[in-house]
Amino acid sequence: AKSLFESKSRQKYNLLFQLLLPIVVHFSKAFEYFYRLQLLSFNPRISMSYNNTTSSGAPTGVHSFGTASRAFIWAAFFAIMCISIVGNSLVIWVIVAHTKMRIITNFFLLNLSISDLMVVTLQVVPNVIYTLEQNWKFGLFYCRVSNFMTTFSISLSVFTFMAIAIERYVVIMHPLRPRPKRLAIIASIAFIWAFSMVTAAPPAIFSELQVNEKMFTNCNIAAKVFVAYNYVLMTLQYLVPVIVVGIAYIIIGIRLWTQQPIGEQTQAQEETVKAKRKIVLMMITVVVIFALCWLPYQISFFFSNNSAALFIALYFLAICSTWPNPFIYCKMNNK
């Protein structure tokens, strides 16, 4: 009996290690990216013109993109846009058009798909043109819209991830509590939208057009708010969500993969546990992809150089987070 107890204890500790390892790797990669970008001394959004402003869009430094480079860049972004638009549109259609798909988790997945669609349809083309031409051609209004949408869409996604993690925690750790009603979920989604809009308000208010010494127009955020605002965003959009989501899923994982059932477990109970595990694994996968894709782009705001080539690479990596989700939902969702 003692040997059996020790064996089960070892299994629990091994599982806990497996759950903690991705979080540790995630933070180590964050530090690695931070260190590399510090060496490169890079910030795609800081304008190098002498106008005492900082850009919230693509870099405005000198970089010549050849015809072949431009064609490759446009082809890569166009492919990601097509896959993302088709995949996320299908997710939205399936959830909206089919009554049986309107469960709590799927309402949040619908929110994520809407966020991804906003990114690829409203932001990619202007930002790529801005980077390639190093000249903002879309006027002050869309400068403010673009900067607002960048922050808004990221906030919408990360706050939705937090809501899903909290909802899963309540359902799995407190199974006897009443399940949240649909109205409560809709209200929480409405709150996420409202709070995301508040978070994204400063770029819409403080964005302005500046003409640099080369007579190119830059879409900028005033320097007086840029630095402090970036620290606030890094905290709200990355640090707090990673901590909340990480802790929630570690606790959930320990419960689902280590807790032994009392007495004989029916087949229906086994299927319920398997379904819960599948949902948790699906959401962990989505969160990790999102975090790793957006991390270099987020960290780049704190450094002061203007490599357009590096910005386009980091922006492409960030946009790549918009296309895998529909395939993950399809693969891991039984319904």
C-alpha positions as CSV (number, residue, x, y, z in Angstrom):
1,A,0.0,0.0,0.0
2,K,2.9,2.3,0.9
3,S,4.5,1.6,-2.5
4,L,1.2,2.3,-4.3
5,F,0.8,5.6,-2.5
6,E,4.4,6.6,-3.3
7,S,3.8,5.7,-7.0
8,K,0.7,7.8,-7.1
9,S,2.5,10.7,-5.4
10,R,5.3,10.5,-8.0
11,Q,2.7,10.5,-10.8
12,K,1.1,13.7,-9.3
13,Y,4.4,15.5,-9.0
14,N,5.4,14.4,-12.5
15,L,2.1,15.8,-13.9
16,L,2.5,19.0,-11.9
17,F,6.0,19.4,-13.4
18,Q,4.5,18.8,-16.9
19,L,1.9,21.5,-16.3
20,L,4.4,24.0,-14.9
21,L,7.1,23.4,-17.6
22,P,5.2,25.2,-20.4
23,I,4.7,28.3,-18.1
24,V,8.4,28.3,-17.3
25,V,9.4,27.9,-20.9
26,H,7.0,30.7,-21.8
27,F,8.6,33.1,-19.4
28,S,12.1,32.0,-20.5
29,K,11.2,32.7,-24.1
30,A,9.9,36.1,-23.1
31,F,13.2,36.9,-21.4
32,E,15.1,35.6,-24.4
33,Y,13.1,37.8,-26.8
34,F,13.5,40.7,-24.4
35,Y,17.3,40.3,-24.3
36,R,17.7,39.9,-28.1
37,L,15.6,42.9,-28.8
38,Q,17.5,44.9,-26.3
39,L,20.7,44.0,-28.1
40,L,19.1,45.0,-31.4
41,S,17.9,48.3,-29.7
42,F,14.7,48.1,-31.7
43,N,11.3,49.8,-31.6
44,P,9.2,49.9,-34.7
45,R,6.9,52.5,-33.3
46,I,9.3,55.2,-32.3
47,S,9.7,57.8,-35.0
48,M,13.3,58.9,-35.5
49,S,12.2,62.3,-36.8
50,Y,12.9,65.3,-34.6
51,N,9.3,66.1,-33.7
52,N,9.1,64.9,-30.1
53,T,6.5,62.2,-30.9
54,T,6.5,58.5,-31.0
55,S,4.8,56.4,-33.6
56,S,2.1,53.9,-32.8
57,G,2.2,52.3,-36.2
58,A,4.9,51.0,-38.5
59,P,8.4,52.3,-38.4
60,T,9.4,55.4,-40.4
61,G,13.1,54.7,-40.7
62,V,14.9,54.4,-44.0
63,H,14.7,50.9,-45.5
64,S,14.5,50.1,-49.1
65,F,12.3,47.1,-50.0
66,G,13.0,45.7,-53.5
67,T,10.4,44.4,-55.8
68,A,11.0,40.8,-54.9
69,S,10.8,41.6,-51.2
70,R,7.6,43.5,-51.6
71,A,6.0,40.7,-53.6
72,F,7.0,38.1,-51.0
73,I,5.8,40.2,-48.1
74,W,2.4,40.8,-49.8
75,A,2.0,37.2,-50.7
76,A,2.8,36.0,-47.1
77,F,0.3,38.5,-45.6
78,F,-2.3,37.8,-48.2
79,A,-2.1,34.1,-47.5
80,I,-2.5,34.6,-43.8
81,M,-5.4,37.0,-44.3
82,C,-7.3,34.6,-46.6
83,I,-6.9,31.6,-44.2
84,S,-7.9,33.7,-41.2
85,I,-10.9,35.3,-42.9
86,V,-12.3,32.0,-44.2
87,G,-11.6,30.1,-40.9
88,N,-12.9,32.7,-38.5
89,S,-15.9,33.4,-40.7
90,L,-16.8,29.7,-40.6
91,V,-16.5,29.7,-36.8
92,I,-18.8,32.7,-36.5
93,W,-21.3,31.1,-38.9
94,V,-21.3,27.7,-37.2
95,I,-21.9,29.2,-33.7
96,V,-24.5,31.8,-34.8
97,A,-26.4,29.5,-37.2
98,H,-26.6,26.4,-35.1
99,T,-28.5,26.5,-31.8
100,K,-26.7,23.5,-30.3
101,M,-23.4,25.3,-30.7
102,R,-24.5,28.2,-28.5
103,I,-22.8,27.0,-25.3
104,I,-20.9,29.2,-22.9
105,T,-17.4,28.4,-24.2
106,N,-18.5,28.9,-27.8
107,F,-19.7,32.4,-27.1
108,F,-16.2,33.3,-26.0
109,L,-14.8,31.5,-29.0
110,L,-17.1,33.6,-31.1
111,N,-15.6,36.7,-29.5
112,L,-12.1,35.6,-30.3
113,S,-13.0,35.0,-33.9
114,I,-14.5,38.5,-34.2
115,S,-11.4,39.9,-32.7
116,D,-9.2,38.0,-35.2
117,L,-11.4,39.2,-38.1
118,M,-11.0,42.8,-37.1
119,V,-7.3,42.5,-37.0
120,V,-6.9,41.0,-40.5
121,T,-9.6,43.1,-42.2
122,L,-9.0,46.5,-40.7
123,Q,-5.3,46.7,-39.8
124,V,-3.1,44.5,-41.9
125,V,-3.2,46.3,-45.3
126,P,-2.7,49.9,-44.0
127,N,0.1,48.8,-41.7
128,V,1.9,46.8,-44.4
129,I,1.6,49.8,-46.8
130,Y,2.9,52.1,-44.1
131,T,5.9,49.9,-43.5
132,L,6.8,49.4,-47.1
133,E,6.2,53.1,-48.1
134,Q,7.3,54.6,-44.8
135,N,4.6,57.2,-45.3
136,W,1.1,57.3,-43.8
137,K,-1.4,57.8,-46.7
138,F,-4.7,57.3,-45.0
139,G,-5.3,60.6,-43.1
140,L,-5.7,61.5,-39.5
141,F,-9.1,59.8,-39.0
142,Y,-7.8,56.3,-40.1
143,C,-4.6,56.9,-38.2
144,R,-6.6,57.1,-35.0
145,V,-8.9,54.2,-36.1
146,S,-5.9,52.0,-36.9
147,N,-4.1,52.8,-33.6
148,F,-7.3,52.3,-31.7
149,M,-8.1,48.9,-33.4
150,T,-4.6,47.6,-32.7
151,T,-5.0,48.0,-29.0
152,F,-8.7,47.2,-28.9
153,S,-8.4,43.8,-30.8
154,I,-5.5,42.6,-28.6
155,S,-7.3,43.6,-25.4
156,L,-10.5,41.9,-26.6
157,S,-8.6,38.7,-27.1
158,V,-6.6,38.6,-23.9
159,F,-9.6,39.6,-21.7
160,T,-11.6,36.9,-23.4
161,F,-8.8,34.4,-22.6
162,M,-9.1,35.5,-19.0
163,A,-12.8,35.1,-18.9
164,I,-12.6,31.6,-20.4
165,A,-10.0,30.6,-17.8
166,I,-12.1,31.9,-15.0
167,E,-15.3,30.3,-16.3
168,R,-13.5,26.9,-16.7
169,Y,-12.1,27.3,-13.2
170,V,-15.5,27.9,-11.6
171,V,-17.2,25.0,-13.6
172,I,-14.4,22.4,-12.8
173,M,-13.4,23.4,-9.3
174,H,-16.9,24.1,-8.1
175,P,-19.2,21.7,-10.0
176,L,-22.1,22.0,-7.6
177,R,-22.5,25.7,-8.2
178,P,-25.2,26.8,-10.7
179,R,-23.8,27.2,-14.2
180,P,-23.7,30.8,-15.4
181,K,-26.8,31.7,-17.4
182,R,-26.5,32.9,-21.0
183,L,-27.5,36.4,-20.1
184,A,-24.6,36.6,-17.6
185,I,-22.2,35.4,-20.2
186,I,-23.4,38.0,-22.7
187,A,-23.1,40.7,-20.0
188,S,-19.5,39.6,-19.3
189,I,-18.7,39.8,-23.1
190,A,-20.3,43.2,-23.2
191,F,-18.1,44.3,-20.3
192,I,-15.0,42.9,-22.1
193,W,-15.8,45.0,-25.1
194,A,-16.4,48.1,-23.1
195,F,-13.2,47.7,-21.0
196,S,-11.2,47.0,-24.2
197,M,-12.5,50.2,-25.7
198,V,-11.5,52.2,-22.6
199,T,-8.0,50.6,-22.8
200,A,-7.7,51.6,-26.5
201,A,-9.0,55.1,-26.0
202,P,-5.7,56.9,-25.6
203,P,-4.4,56.0,-29.1
204,A,-7.7,57.4,-30.6
205,I,-7.4,60.6,-28.6
206,F,-3.6,61.3,-28.8
207,S,-2.8,60.0,-32.3
208,E,-1.6,62.7,-34.7
209,L,0.0,63.2,-38.1
210,Q,3.6,64.5,-38.2
211,V,5.7,65.3,-41.3
212,N,9.4,64.4,-40.8
213,E,12.5,65.9,-42.3
214,K,12.1,63.8,-45.4
215,M,8.6,65.1,-45.9
216,F,7.0,61.7,-45.1
217,T,3.9,61.6,-42.9
218,N,4.0,59.6,-39.7
219,C,1.1,58.4,-37.7
220,N,2.2,59.1,-34.2
221,I,1.1,59.1,-30.5
222,A,2.4,62.1,-28.6
223,A,5.6,61.3,-26.6
224,K,4.1,62.6,-23.3
225,V,1.7,59.6,-23.2
226,F,3.5,57.0,-25.3
227,V,6.0,55.5,-22.8
228,A,3.7,55.4,-19.8
229,Y,0.9,54.0,-21.9
230,N,3.1,51.2,-23.2
231,Y,3.9,50.1,-19.7
232,V,0.2,50.1,-18.8
233,L,-0.6,48.0,-21.9
234,M,2.2,45.5,-21.2
235,T,0.7,45.0,-17.8
236,L,-2.9,44.8,-18.8
237,Q,-2.4,42.9,-22.1
238,Y,0.3,40.5,-21.1
239,L,1.5,40.2,-17.6
240,V,-1.8,40.1,-15.7
241,P,-3.5,37.7,-18.3
242,V,-0.5,35.4,-18.3
243,I,-0.5,35.2,-14.5
244,V,-4.3,34.8,-14.2
245,V,-4.6,32.3,-17.0
246,G,-1.5,30.3,-16.0
247,I,-2.6,29.9,-12.4
248,A,-6.2,29.0,-13.3
249,Y,-5.1,26.3,-15.8
250,I,-2.5,24.8,-13.5
251,I,-5.1,24.4,-10.8
252,I,-7.6,23.0,-13.3
253,G,-5.0,20.6,-14.7
254,I,-4.1,19.3,-11.2
255,R,-7.8,18.6,-10.6
256,L,-8.6,17.0,-13.9
257,W,-5.5,14.8,-14.3
258,T,-4.7,13.8,-10.7
259,Q,-8.0,13.6,-8.8
260,Q,-9.1,10.0,-8.3
261,P,-12.9,9.4,-8.5
262,I,-14.6,8.1,-5.4
263,G,-16.1,4.7,-6.0
264,E,-17.0,3.2,-9.4
265,Q,-17.0,5.7,-12.3
266,T,-19.6,5.3,-14.9
267,Q,-18.9,5.7,-18.6
268,A,-20.9,8.9,-18.8
269,Q,-18.7,10.4,-16.0
270,E,-15.5,9.3,-17.8
271,E,-16.7,11.0,-21.0
272,T,-17.5,14.2,-19.1
273,V,-14.0,14.3,-17.6
274,K,-12.5,13.7,-21.0
275,A,-14.6,16.4,-22.6
276,K,-13.5,18.9,-19.9
277,R,-9.8,17.9,-20.4
278,K,-10.2,18.5,-24.1
279,I,-11.6,21.9,-23.7
280,V,-8.9,22.9,-21.3
281,L,-6.2,21.6,-23.6
282,M,-7.8,23.5,-26.5
283,M,-7.8,26.7,-24.6
284,I,-4.2,26.3,-23.4
285,T,-3.1,25.7,-26.9
286,V,-4.9,28.8,-28.2
287,V,-3.5,31.0,-25.4
288,V,0.1,29.8,-25.8
289,I,0.0,30.4,-29.6
290,F,-1.4,33.9,-29.0
291,A,1.1,34.7,-26.3
292,L,4.2,33.6,-28.3
293,C,3.1,35.3,-31.5
294,W,2.4,38.7,-29.9
295,L,5.2,38.8,-27.3
296,P,8.0,40.0,-29.5
297,Y,5.8,42.7,-31.1
298,Q,4.7,43.9,-27.6
299,I,8.2,44.0,-26.2
300,S,9.5,45.9,-29.2
301,F,7.7,49.0,-28.1
302,F,10.3,49.6,-25.4
303,F,13.3,50.0,-27.7
304,S,14.5,52.8,-29.8
305,N,15.5,51.9,-33.3
306,N,13.5,51.8,-36.5
307,S,14.2,48.7,-38.6
308,A,11.3,48.3,-41.0
309,A,12.5,44.9,-42.0
310,L,12.4,43.6,-38.4
311,F,9.1,45.3,-37.7
312,I,7.5,43.5,-40.7
313,A,8.8,40.2,-39.4
314,L,7.5,40.7,-35.9
315,Y,4.1,42.0,-37.2
316,F,3.8,39.0,-39.5
317,L,4.4,36.7,-36.5
318,A,1.7,38.6,-34.5
319,I,-0.8,38.3,-37.4
320,C,0.0,34.5,-37.6
321,S,-1.9,34.2,-34.3
322,T,-5.2,34.9,-36.2
323,W,-5.4,31.8,-38.4
324,P,-4.7,28.6,-36.3
325,N,-7.7,29.0,-33.9
326,P,-10.5,27.8,-36.2
327,F,-8.5,24.6,-37.0
328,I,-7.8,24.0,-33.3
329,Y,-11.5,24.5,-32.5
330,C,-12.5,22.0,-35.2
331,K,-9.9,19.4,-34.2
332,M,-10.6,19.5,-30.5
333,N,-14.3,20.3,-30.2
334,N,-16.5,17.3,-30.3
335,K,-19.6,19.3,-31.3
